[in-house]
Amino acid sequence: RGGHTRVGDGGVPSCDMAAEGEARLRALQRLLDVAPETLTADEAHEEGVFLEALAMGLANGEGKAEMHEQTSEYHRLSTRVFASLIGKRIMSTSYRAAPGSREAAPPGSVLRVLQCVRLLLRHENFVTQLHAIAGATQVLGDTFRVYADLHLQNSNSHFAFIDEITRELASVFKKITGEHDHRWRRDSRNTTENETDFAGAHLMAMRLLSTKDPSLLASALVILRASLTSGGDPKQRDPTREDSTQQIANSDCAYHLLKMLREYSAPFDAMAGDVLRQLLVTSEGLDGIRLAGGVRTTLAMLSSSLDGGSVDAQTDDSSDDDAHGKTSLALSLLSGILKHRACVVEARGRDACGVLTKLLRVSVLGNRPTRLCQTVSALAELAADDDGGEALASANTVFWLGKALVMIHGTYGSITNGTSAGAGAGAGAGAEADAARTEKKTKKQTVATAQRVFRALRFIFACERA
């Protein structure tokens, strides 16, 4: 196109691939213009073949460039096909009918249409187009609710493709809520009211936290993460997120999320941790995590890591080892939970001072700066009142905080003297830039850790003077 002939996979010119795609889209559009209830058996079969071919082509990157060229024929055809998939199929009577009813569309057809919608939604222009179709997200939300209920009732043995259709619907809402999250962070002022209409997707995501299906669980966690307020600039309020945050915080989500944090492996434990940290932004979310056993869970995880010896291993802080990841998640969450005074009291009763002091010792002896920073953050919260300061003084925490300062002083000295950057000398501009970024990050973390150490010591010494 445009005078250029690119060669695609298998030596086929990309202009020929685009021409084939355009022909397929025209044929599919002709079938989509027919109401699904009046399609003949041959037409329904032909539509299924074209939908499968479109899904295969989209998965392989067909039309990826042309879709964004508004003057291209592929863009015009794909935009029209997407509108028909939503308006003439998903929003039609037979596609909205209850699965298994006489008037319901064949489940295979529903699945193929949703697969194509999901693949088209990979492109931002189709997300915008979806929001512009009146009632589309609400219909998708109603359909999601019906299929999610059937999935949770283990109805896959009674109806065909229940789990597959539920996964596709969850992926659709994962995409549109995630796209809203991205746009909001980029520029909330350009986000329209239509683009915040998610048809209560977070409510279905909350229910799906109990599923054993990995794909559905991942989608549910992404939807929840995108539905929660980020606690950023109060001038950039997002009413949709505020409402959903309130509903999630007042539900039993924290119980399921803490269970994932404790029992599931990566990436589900990390995703659950992200949602829990976002819940900590609100007082309702903090209360919910406390009542769900947040203190008990995080301290049990930290004690288990000490007993198992995982925190004693001499490994790099960037290790992907699951045990180290869980320790980091537990510390990060505990620091947030301890901002609630009732949680501090509970934590002291569960020997948090002893557990965190042991972690502090291991972090210093193992020269683990990231773990040290996380541990000291939690210790500073524990030391904020007289009882906490006395308990930490009795646990010999001051000695290890002093050792931490010696370690920090040595780390900062090696950075400022150029020792850490020396390895990159003569390795080229790219390597030097990477070394400079690493040095800046390390210096920032080192200063932040020192601030937390001094804060904890200040609280402890103030307590001793009293």
Beta strands, then each sheet from edge to edge (+ up, - down):
end
